[in-house]
Amino acid sequence: MRMMIAFTVWLCRALALLGGAAVVLMMFHVTLDVALLNLFRISMNTTPEIVARYYMVAVAFLPLGWLTLRNQMISVELLDYVLPASLRRGSDVLIALIGVGVYGILTYATWVKALREMRSGTFVELVRFQMPVWHSYFIVPAGFALATLACALLAVILLVPSARAELTARTEDDAE
């Protein structure tokens, strides 16, 4: 169980860091584009497509697993405060299992779409050339797959209380 928790936490953290790196790269890319345009009248025509197809997708989907493991997803808890601890844990397990189902379906659907885009060689038509963008379609199923894994791990951890301390220790060590 420890190795599964350690591997999942490591993988979720790594993809979240890639999502964070996408924010930094996007900032540098846009800044460079604006600077080149204003200083030298040189335009990088691909900037909007790269930002929309790669950076923003990575920022939105890669951190899903990490946010799920750290319990930082947006949630509405209308009745949780009045439920006894055992019912609350049961509710949390049920929500995690529903998350596994929903994320699993989304993973499958986006994976099929990514394979279709890869086969067709999807590209964006720019003024002077065609920029391939089919690669970016694989970012979404990667994020959903990791969120599926994170929800499954959370469900198991909620059912096995001794594993909860391990997950808490591994996900909160970088918060300090």
PyMOL commands that place a pseudoatom at each C-alpha (Angstrom):
pseudoatom trace, name=CA, resn=MET, resi=1, chain=A, elem=C, hetatm=0, pos=[0.000, 0.000, 0.000]
pseudoatom trace, name=CA, resn=ARG, resi=2, chain=A, elem=C, hetatm=0, pos=[2.854, 2.380, 0.832]
pseudoatom trace, name=CA, resn=MET, resi=3, chain=A, elem=C, hetatm=0, pos=[4.425, 1.929, -2.574]
pseudoatom trace, name=CA, resn=MET, resi=4, chain=A, elem=C, hetatm=0, pos=[1.107, 2.536, -4.328]
pseudoatom trace, name=CA, resn=ILE, resi=5, chain=A, elem=C, hetatm=0, pos=[0.561, 5.724, -2.324]
pseudoatom trace, name=CA, resn=ALA, resi=6, chain=A, elem=C, hetatm=0, pos=[4.132, 6.887, -2.921]
pseudoatom trace, name=CA, resn=PHE, resi=7, chain=A, elem=C, hetatm=0, pos=[3.937, 6.229, -6.666]
pseudoatom trace, name=CA, resn=THR, resi=8, chain=A, elem=C, hetatm=0, pos=[0.548, 7.913, -7.071]
pseudoatom trace, name=CA, resn=VAL, resi=9, chain=A, elem=C, hetatm=0, pos=[1.614, 10.953, -5.048]
pseudoatom trace, name=CA, resn=TRP, resi=10, chain=A, elem=C, hetatm=0, pos=[4.862, 11.216, -7.027]
pseudoatom trace, name=CA, resn=LEU, resi=11, chain=A, elem=C, hetatm=0, pos=[3.057, 10.949, -10.369]
pseudoatom trace, name=CA, resn=CYS, resi=12, chain=A, elem=C, hetatm=0, pos=[0.357, 13.451, -9.373]
pseudoatom trace, name=CA, resn=ARG, resi=13, chain=A, elem=C, hetatm=0, pos=[2.966, 15.885, -8.075]
pseudoatom trace, name=CA, resn=ALA, resi=14, chain=A, elem=C, hetatm=0, pos=[5.062, 15.522, -11.252]
pseudoatom trace, name=CA, resn=LEU, resi=15, chain=A, elem=C, hetatm=0, pos=[2.119, 16.314, -13.534]
pseudoatom trace, name=CA, resn=ALA, resi=16, chain=A, elem=C, hetatm=0, pos=[1.068, 19.213, -11.308]
pseudoatom trace, name=CA, resn=LEU, resi=17, chain=A, elem=C, hetatm=0, pos=[4.604, 20.595, -11.606]
pseudoatom trace, name=CA, resn=LEU, resi=18, chain=A, elem=C, hetatm=0, pos=[4.358, 20.252, -15.389]
pseudoatom trace, name=CA, resn=GLY, resi=19, chain=A, elem=C, hetatm=0, pos=[1.127, 22.239, -15.221]
pseudoatom trace, name=CA, resn=GLY, resi=20, chain=A, elem=C, hetatm=0, pos=[2.934, 24.883, -13.163]
pseudoatom trace, name=CA, resn=ALA, resi=21, chain=A, elem=C, hetatm=0, pos=[5.805, 24.919, -15.639]
pseudoatom trace, name=CA, resn=ALA, resi=22, chain=A, elem=C, hetatm=0, pos=[3.256, 25.519, -18.407]
pseudoatom trace, name=CA, resn=VAL, resi=23, chain=A, elem=C, hetatm=0, pos=[2.163, 28.701, -16.615]
pseudoatom trace, name=CA, resn=VAL, resi=24, chain=A, elem=C, hetatm=0, pos=[5.755, 29.944, -16.481]
pseudoatom trace, name=CA, resn=LEU, resi=25, chain=A, elem=C, hetatm=0, pos=[6.471, 28.976, -20.104]
pseudoatom trace, name=CA, resn=MET, resi=26, chain=A, elem=C, hetatm=0, pos=[3.257, 30.650, -21.224]
pseudoatom trace, name=CA, resn=MET, resi=27, chain=A, elem=C, hetatm=0, pos=[4.249, 33.823, -19.399]
pseudoatom trace, name=CA, resn=PHE, resi=28, chain=A, elem=C, hetatm=0, pos=[7.681, 33.878, -21.048]
pseudoatom trace, name=CA, resn=HIS, resi=29, chain=A, elem=C, hetatm=0, pos=[6.265, 33.022, -24.462]
pseudoatom trace, name=CA, resn=VAL, resi=30, chain=A, elem=C, hetatm=0, pos=[3.629, 35.760, -24.410]
pseudoatom trace, name=CA, resn=THR, resi=31, chain=A, elem=C, hetatm=0, pos=[6.115, 38.276, -22.974]
pseudoatom trace, name=CA, resn=LEU, resi=32, chain=A, elem=C, hetatm=0, pos=[8.612, 37.448, -25.716]
pseudoatom trace, name=CA, resn=ASP, resi=33, chain=A, elem=C, hetatm=0, pos=[5.911, 37.787, -28.371]
pseudoatom trace, name=CA, resn=VAL, resi=34, chain=A, elem=C, hetatm=0, pos=[4.800, 41.196, -27.068]
pseudoatom trace, name=CA, resn=ALA, resi=35, chain=A, elem=C, hetatm=0, pos=[8.398, 42.413, -26.695]
pseudoatom trace, name=CA, resn=LEU, resi=36, chain=A, elem=C, hetatm=0, pos=[9.360, 41.313, -30.219]
pseudoatom trace, name=CA, resn=LEU, resi=37, chain=A, elem=C, hetatm=0, pos=[6.250, 42.916, -31.656]
pseudoatom trace, name=CA, resn=ASN, resi=38, chain=A, elem=C, hetatm=0, pos=[6.727, 46.243, -29.879]
pseudoatom trace, name=CA, resn=LEU, resi=39, chain=A, elem=C, hetatm=0, pos=[10.503, 46.518, -30.202]
pseudoatom trace, name=CA, resn=PHE, resi=40, chain=A, elem=C, hetatm=0, pos=[11.215, 45.008, -33.609]
pseudoatom trace, name=CA, resn=ARG, resi=41, chain=A, elem=C, hetatm=0, pos=[7.793, 44.655, -35.279]
pseudoatom trace, name=CA, resn=ILE, resi=42, chain=A, elem=C, hetatm=0, pos=[8.318, 40.874, -35.403]
pseudoatom trace, name=CA, resn=SER, resi=43, chain=A, elem=C, hetatm=0, pos=[5.204, 38.806, -34.734]
pseudoatom trace, name=CA, resn=MET, resi=44, chain=A, elem=C, hetatm=0, pos=[5.231, 35.187, -33.639]
pseudoatom trace, name=CA, resn=ASN, resi=45, chain=A, elem=C, hetatm=0, pos=[2.031, 34.064, -35.379]
pseudoatom trace, name=CA, resn=THR, resi=46, chain=A, elem=C, hetatm=0, pos=[1.851, 30.791, -33.477]
pseudoatom trace, name=CA, resn=THR, resi=47, chain=A, elem=C, hetatm=0, pos=[1.566, 32.268, -29.977]
pseudoatom trace, name=CA, resn=PRO, resi=48, chain=A, elem=C, hetatm=0, pos=[-2.259, 32.250, -29.678]
pseudoatom trace, name=CA, resn=GLU, resi=49, chain=A, elem=C, hetatm=0, pos=[-2.492, 28.664, -30.942]
pseudoatom trace, name=CA, resn=ILE, resi=50, chain=A, elem=C, hetatm=0, pos=[0.310, 27.396, -28.708]
pseudoatom trace, name=CA, resn=VAL, resi=51, chain=A, elem=C, hetatm=0, pos=[-1.168, 29.155, -25.668]
pseudoatom trace, name=CA, resn=ALA, resi=52, chain=A, elem=C, hetatm=0, pos=[-4.679, 27.843, -26.344]
pseudoatom trace, name=CA, resn=ARG, resi=53, chain=A, elem=C, hetatm=0, pos=[-3.771, 24.325, -27.479]
pseudoatom trace, name=CA, resn=TYR, resi=54, chain=A, elem=C, hetatm=0, pos=[-0.863, 23.469, -25.206]
pseudoatom trace, name=CA, resn=TYR, resi=55, chain=A, elem=C, hetatm=0, pos=[-0.243, 25.785, -22.236]
pseudoatom trace, name=CA, resn=MET, resi=56, chain=A, elem=C, hetatm=0, pos=[-3.847, 26.344, -21.165]
pseudoatom trace, name=CA, resn=VAL, resi=57, chain=A, elem=C, hetatm=0, pos=[-4.769, 22.686, -21.589]
pseudoatom trace, name=CA, resn=ALA, resi=58, chain=A, elem=C, hetatm=0, pos=[-1.788, 21.639, -19.450]
pseudoatom trace, name=CA, resn=VAL, resi=59, chain=A, elem=C, hetatm=0, pos=[-2.627, 24.229, -16.789]
pseudoatom trace, name=CA, resn=ALA, resi=60, chain=A, elem=C, hetatm=0, pos=[-6.247, 23.077, -16.620]
pseudoatom trace, name=CA, resn=PHE, resi=61, chain=A, elem=C, hetatm=0, pos=[-5.891, 19.284, -16.716]
pseudoatom trace, name=CA, resn=LEU, resi=62, chain=A, elem=C, hetatm=0, pos=[-2.478, 18.138, -15.459]
pseudoatom trace, name=CA, resn=PRO, resi=63, chain=A, elem=C, hetatm=0, pos=[-2.963, 19.216, -11.804]
pseudoatom trace, name=CA, resn=LEU, resi=64, chain=A, elem=C, hetatm=0, pos=[-6.333, 17.407, -11.396]
pseudoatom trace, name=CA, resn=GLY, resi=65, chain=A, elem=C, hetatm=0, pos=[-4.831, 14.355, -9.675]
pseudoatom trace, name=CA, resn=TRP, resi=66, chain=A, elem=C, hetatm=0, pos=[-2.756, 16.431, -7.263]
pseudoatom trace, name=CA, resn=LEU, resi=67, chain=A, elem=C, hetatm=0, pos=[-5.713, 18.630, -6.337]
pseudoatom trace, name=CA, resn=THR, resi=68, chain=A, elem=C, hetatm=0, pos=[-7.835, 15.528, -5.774]
pseudoatom trace, name=CA, resn=LEU, resi=69, chain=A, elem=C, hetatm=0, pos=[-5.240, 13.885, -3.517]
pseudoatom trace, name=CA, resn=ARG, resi=70, chain=A, elem=C, hetatm=0, pos=[-4.843, 17.052, -1.459]
pseudoatom trace, name=CA, resn=ASN, resi=71, chain=A, elem=C, hetatm=0, pos=[-8.643, 17.454, -1.189]
pseudoatom trace, name=CA, resn=GLN, resi=72, chain=A, elem=C, hetatm=0, pos=[-8.447, 20.886, -2.801]
pseudoatom trace, name=CA, resn=MET, resi=73, chain=A, elem=C, hetatm=0, pos=[-11.170, 20.453, -5.383]
pseudoatom trace, name=CA, resn=ILE, resi=74, chain=A, elem=C, hetatm=0, pos=[-14.203, 22.701, -5.084]
pseudoatom trace, name=CA, resn=SER, resi=75, chain=A, elem=C, hetatm=0, pos=[-16.888, 20.969, -3.043]
pseudoatom trace, name=CA, resn=VAL, resi=76, chain=A, elem=C, hetatm=0, pos=[-20.271, 21.827, -1.589]
pseudoatom trace, name=CA, resn=GLU, resi=77, chain=A, elem=C, hetatm=0, pos=[-21.051, 20.177, 1.723]
pseudoatom trace, name=CA, resn=LEU, resi=78, chain=A, elem=C, hetatm=0, pos=[-24.619, 20.973, 2.637]
pseudoatom trace, name=CA, resn=LEU, resi=79, chain=A, elem=C, hetatm=0, pos=[-25.276, 18.191, 5.119]
pseudoatom trace, name=CA, resn=ASP, resi=80, chain=A, elem=C, hetatm=0, pos=[-21.824, 16.876, 6.046]
pseudoatom trace, name=CA, resn=TYR, resi=81, chain=A, elem=C, hetatm=0, pos=[-21.605, 18.828, 9.273]
pseudoatom trace, name=CA, resn=VAL, resi=82, chain=A, elem=C, hetatm=0, pos=[-24.737, 17.135, 10.677]
pseudoatom trace, name=CA, resn=LEU, resi=83, chain=A, elem=C, hetatm=0, pos=[-23.792, 13.573, 9.684]
pseudoatom trace, name=CA, resn=PRO, resi=84, chain=A, elem=C, hetatm=0, pos=[-22.054, 11.251, 12.146]
pseudoatom trace, name=CA, resn=ALA, resi=85, chain=A, elem=C, hetatm=0, pos=[-18.444, 10.381, 11.309]
pseudoatom trace, name=CA, resn=SER, resi=86, chain=A, elem=C, hetatm=0, pos=[-19.279, 6.916, 9.942]
pseudoatom trace, name=CA, resn=LEU, resi=87, chain=A, elem=C, hetatm=0, pos=[-21.888, 8.287, 7.508]
pseudoatom trace, name=CA, resn=ARG, resi=88, chain=A, elem=C, hetatm=0, pos=[-19.556, 11.098, 6.509]
pseudoatom trace, name=CA, resn=ARG, resi=89, chain=A, elem=C, hetatm=0, pos=[-16.811, 8.578, 5.688]
pseudoatom trace, name=CA, resn=GLY, resi=90, chain=A, elem=C, hetatm=0, pos=[-19.332, 6.491, 3.733]
pseudoatom trace, name=CA, resn=SER, resi=91, chain=A, elem=C, hetatm=0, pos=[-20.381, 9.606, 1.831]
pseudoatom trace, name=CA, resn=ASP, resi=92, chain=A, elem=C, hetatm=0, pos=[-16.737, 10.408, 1.082]
pseudoatom trace, name=CA, resn=VAL, resi=93, chain=A, elem=C, hetatm=0, pos=[-16.132, 6.868, -0.190]
pseudoatom trace, name=CA, resn=LEU, resi=94, chain=A, elem=C, hetatm=0, pos=[-19.227, 7.065, -2.387]
pseudoatom trace, name=CA, resn=ILE, resi=95, chain=A, elem=C, hetatm=0, pos=[-18.115, 10.422, -3.807]
pseudoatom trace, name=CA, resn=ALA, resi=96, chain=A, elem=C, hetatm=0, pos=[-14.628, 9.038, -4.491]
pseudoatom trace, name=CA, resn=LEU, resi=97, chain=A, elem=C, hetatm=0, pos=[-16.138, 6.032, -6.286]
pseudoatom trace, name=CA, resn=ILE, resi=98, chain=A, elem=C, hetatm=0, pos=[-18.412, 8.291, -8.334]
pseudoatom trace, name=CA, resn=GLY, resi=99, chain=A, elem=C, hetatm=0, pos=[-15.299, 10.333, -9.147]
pseudoatom trace, name=CA, resn=VAL, resi=100, chain=A, elem=C, hetatm=0, pos=[-13.570, 7.154, -10.346]
pseudoatom trace, name=CA, resn=GLY, resi=101, chain=A, elem=C, hetatm=0, pos=[-16.513, 6.426, -12.640]
pseudoatom trace, name=CA, resn=VAL, resi=102, chain=A, elem=C, hetatm=0, pos=[-16.841, 9.939, -14.031]
pseudoatom trace, name=CA, resn=TYR, resi=103, chain=A, elem=C, hetatm=0, pos=[-13.098, 10.484, -14.486]
pseudoatom trace, name=CA, resn=GLY, resi=104, chain=A, elem=C, hetatm=0, pos=[-12.787, 6.995, -15.960]
pseudoatom trace, name=CA, resn=ILE, resi=105, chain=A, elem=C, hetatm=0, pos=[-15.439, 7.740, -18.575]
pseudoatom trace, name=CA, resn=LEU, resi=106, chain=A, elem=C, hetatm=0, pos=[-13.821, 11.088, -19.353]
pseudoatom trace, name=CA, resn=THR, resi=107, chain=A, elem=C, hetatm=0, pos=[-10.420, 9.406, -19.642]
pseudoatom trace, name=CA, resn=TYR, resi=108, chain=A, elem=C, hetatm=0, pos=[-11.742, 6.854, -22.098]
pseudoatom trace, name=CA, resn=ALA, resi=109, chain=A, elem=C, hetatm=0, pos=[-13.650, 9.407, -24.204]
pseudoatom trace, name=CA, resn=THR, resi=110, chain=A, elem=C, hetatm=0, pos=[-10.755, 11.855, -24.427]
pseudoatom trace, name=CA, resn=TRP, resi=111, chain=A, elem=C, hetatm=0, pos=[-8.283, 9.034, -25.143]
pseudoatom trace, name=CA, resn=VAL, resi=112, chain=A, elem=C, hetatm=0, pos=[-10.407, 7.877, -28.087]
pseudoatom trace, name=CA, resn=LYS, resi=113, chain=A, elem=C, hetatm=0, pos=[-10.584, 11.487, -29.312]
pseudoatom trace, name=CA, resn=ALA, resi=114, chain=A, elem=C, hetatm=0, pos=[-6.801, 11.903, -28.959]
pseudoatom trace, name=CA, resn=LEU, resi=115, chain=A, elem=C, hetatm=0, pos=[-6.182, 8.741, -30.982]
pseudoatom trace, name=CA, resn=ARG, resi=116, chain=A, elem=C, hetatm=0, pos=[-8.570, 9.970, -33.674]
pseudoatom trace, name=CA, resn=GLU, resi=117, chain=A, elem=C, hetatm=0, pos=[-6.791, 13.342, -33.851]
pseudoatom trace, name=CA, resn=MET, resi=118, chain=A, elem=C, hetatm=0, pos=[-3.402, 11.624, -34.007]
pseudoatom trace, name=CA, resn=ARG, resi=119, chain=A, elem=C, hetatm=0, pos=[-4.506, 9.389, -36.883]
pseudoatom trace, name=CA, resn=SER, resi=120, chain=A, elem=C, hetatm=0, pos=[-5.858, 12.323, -38.845]
pseudoatom trace, name=CA, resn=GLY, resi=121, chain=A, elem=C, hetatm=0, pos=[-2.806, 14.481, -38.059]
pseudoatom trace, name=CA, resn=THR, resi=122, chain=A, elem=C, hetatm=0, pos=[-4.837, 17.453, -36.833]
pseudoatom trace, name=CA, resn=PHE, resi=123, chain=A, elem=C, hetatm=0, pos=[-3.227, 20.799, -37.515]
pseudoatom trace, name=CA, resn=VAL, resi=124, chain=A, elem=C, hetatm=0, pos=[-4.029, 24.514, -37.389]
pseudoatom trace, name=CA, resn=GLU, resi=125, chain=A, elem=C, hetatm=0, pos=[-3.811, 26.450, -40.630]
pseudoatom trace, name=CA, resn=LEU, resi=126, chain=A, elem=C, hetatm=0, pos=[-1.672, 29.539, -40.143]
pseudoatom trace, name=CA, resn=VAL, resi=127, chain=A, elem=C, hetatm=0, pos=[-0.704, 32.194, -42.655]
pseudoatom trace, name=CA, resn=ARG, resi=128, chain=A, elem=C, hetatm=0, pos=[2.490, 30.553, -43.837]
pseudoatom trace, name=CA, resn=PHE, resi=129, chain=A, elem=C, hetatm=0, pos=[2.292, 26.944, -42.666]
pseudoatom trace, name=CA, resn=GLN, resi=130, chain=A, elem=C, hetatm=0, pos=[0.291, 24.233, -40.985]
pseudoatom trace, name=CA, resn=MET, resi=131, chain=A, elem=C, hetatm=0, pos=[1.093, 23.750, -37.288]
pseudoatom trace, name=CA, resn=PRO, resi=132, chain=A, elem=C, hetatm=0, pos=[0.399, 20.205, -36.028]
pseudoatom trace, name=CA, resn=VAL, resi=133, chain=A, elem=C, hetatm=0, pos=[-1.630, 20.230, -32.804]
pseudoatom trace, name=CA, resn=TRP, resi=134, chain=A, elem=C, hetatm=0, pos=[-2.717, 16.605, -32.456]
pseudoatom trace, name=CA, resn=HIS, resi=135, chain=A, elem=C, hetatm=0, pos=[-0.165, 16.087, -29.656]
pseudoatom trace, name=CA, resn=SER, resi=136, chain=A, elem=C, hetatm=0, pos=[-2.055, 18.401, -27.322]
pseudoatom trace, name=CA, resn=TYR, resi=137, chain=A, elem=C, hetatm=0, pos=[-5.087, 16.096, -27.352]
pseudoatom trace, name=CA, resn=PHE, resi=138, chain=A, elem=C, hetatm=0, pos=[-3.151, 13.598, -25.188]
pseudoatom trace, name=CA, resn=ILE, resi=139, chain=A, elem=C, hetatm=0, pos=[-2.768, 16.067, -22.308]
pseudoatom trace, name=CA, resn=VAL, resi=140, chain=A, elem=C, hetatm=0, pos=[-6.449, 15.839, -21.358]
pseudoatom trace, name=CA, resn=PRO, resi=141, chain=A, elem=C, hetatm=0, pos=[-6.687, 12.039, -20.941]
pseudoatom trace, name=CA, resn=ALA, resi=142, chain=A, elem=C, hetatm=0, pos=[-3.409, 12.092, -18.979]
pseudoatom trace, name=CA, resn=GLY, resi=143, chain=A, elem=C, hetatm=0, pos=[-4.937, 14.527, -16.487]
pseudoatom trace, name=CA, resn=PHE, resi=144, chain=A, elem=C, hetatm=0, pos=[-8.208, 12.598, -16.268]
pseudoatom trace, name=CA, resn=ALA, resi=145, chain=A, elem=C, hetatm=0, pos=[-6.418, 9.252, -15.888]
pseudoatom trace, name=CA, resn=LEU, resi=146, chain=A, elem=C, hetatm=0, pos=[-4.414, 10.577, -12.978]
pseudoatom trace, name=CA, resn=ALA, resi=147, chain=A, elem=C, hetatm=0, pos=[-7.544, 12.028, -11.377]
pseudoatom trace, name=CA, resn=THR, resi=148, chain=A, elem=C, hetatm=0, pos=[-9.165, 8.582, -11.769]
pseudoatom trace, name=CA, resn=LEU, resi=149, chain=A, elem=C, hetatm=0, pos=[-6.192, 6.982, -10.024]
pseudoatom trace, name=CA, resn=ALA, resi=150, chain=A, elem=C, hetatm=0, pos=[-6.274, 9.611, -7.281]
pseudoatom trace, name=CA, resn=CYS, resi=151, chain=A, elem=C, hetatm=0, pos=[-10.001, 9.053, -6.633]
pseudoatom trace, name=CA, resn=ALA, resi=152, chain=A, elem=C, hetatm=0, pos=[-9.499, 5.279, -6.512]
pseudoatom trace, name=CA, resn=LEU, resi=153, chain=A, elem=C, hetatm=0, pos=[-6.645, 5.706, -4.043]
pseudoatom trace, name=CA, resn=LEU, resi=154, chain=A, elem=C, hetatm=0, pos=[-8.760, 8.035, -1.911]
pseudoatom trace, name=CA, resn=ALA, resi=155, chain=A, elem=C, hetatm=0, pos=[-11.582, 5.500, -1.817]
pseudoatom trace, name=CA, resn=VAL, resi=156, chain=A, elem=C, hetatm=0, pos=[-9.175, 2.778, -0.659]
pseudoatom trace, name=CA, resn=ILE, resi=157, chain=A, elem=C, hetatm=0, pos=[-7.570, 5.079, 1.905]
pseudoatom trace, name=CA, resn=LEU, resi=158, chain=A, elem=C, hetatm=0, pos=[-10.950, 6.053, 3.316]
pseudoatom trace, name=CA, resn=LEU, resi=159, chain=A, elem=C, hetatm=0, pos=[-11.721, 2.358, 3.765]
pseudoatom trace, name=CA, resn=VAL, resi=160, chain=A, elem=C, hetatm=0, pos=[-8.265, 1.580, 5.252]
pseudoatom trace, name=CA, resn=PRO, resi=161, chain=A, elem=C, hetatm=0, pos=[-7.680, 4.179, 7.988]
pseudoatom trace, name=CA, resn=SER, resi=162, chain=A, elem=C, hetatm=0, pos=[-4.050, 3.147, 8.587]
pseudoatom trace, name=CA, resn=ALA, resi=163, chain=A, elem=C, hetatm=0, pos=[-3.159, 4.336, 5.074]
pseudoatom trace, name=CA, resn=ARG, resi=164, chain=A, elem=C, hetatm=0, pos=[-4.638, 7.796, 5.659]
pseudoatom trace, name=CA, resn=ALA, resi=165, chain=A, elem=C, hetatm=0, pos=[-1.640, 8.965, 7.693]
pseudoatom trace, name=CA, resn=GLU, resi=166, chain=A, elem=C, hetatm=0, pos=[0.722, 7.868, 4.903]
pseudoatom trace, name=CA, resn=LEU, resi=167, chain=A, elem=C, hetatm=0, pos=[-1.145, 9.908, 2.285]
pseudoatom trace, name=CA, resn=THR, resi=168, chain=A, elem=C, hetatm=0, pos=[-1.385, 12.933, 4.580]
pseudoatom trace, name=CA, resn=ALA, resi=169, chain=A, elem=C, hetatm=0, pos=[2.339, 12.817, 5.273]
pseudoatom trace, name=CA, resn=ARG, resi=170, chain=A, elem=C, hetatm=0, pos=[3.221, 12.523, 1.575]
pseudoatom trace, name=CA, resn=THR, resi=171, chain=A, elem=C, hetatm=0, pos=[0.905, 15.285, 0.332]
pseudoatom trace, name=CA, resn=GLU, resi=172, chain=A, elem=C, hetatm=0, pos=[1.524, 17.829, 3.065]
pseudoatom trace, name=CA, resn=ASP, resi=173, chain=A, elem=C, hetatm=0, pos=[5.319, 17.644, 3.251]
pseudoatom trace, name=CA, resn=ASP, resi=174, chain=A, elem=C, hetatm=0, pos=[5.673, 20.276, 0.519]
pseudoatom trace, name=CA, resn=ALA, resi=175, chain=A, elem=C, hetatm=0, pos=[3.041, 22.618, 1.949]
pseudoatom trace, name=CA, resn=GLU, resi=176, chain=A, elem=C, hetatm=0, pos=[5.384, 23.898, 4.642]
for i in range(1, 176): cmd.bond("trace and resi %d" % i, "trace and resi %d" % (i + 1))
show_as sticks, trace
zoom trace
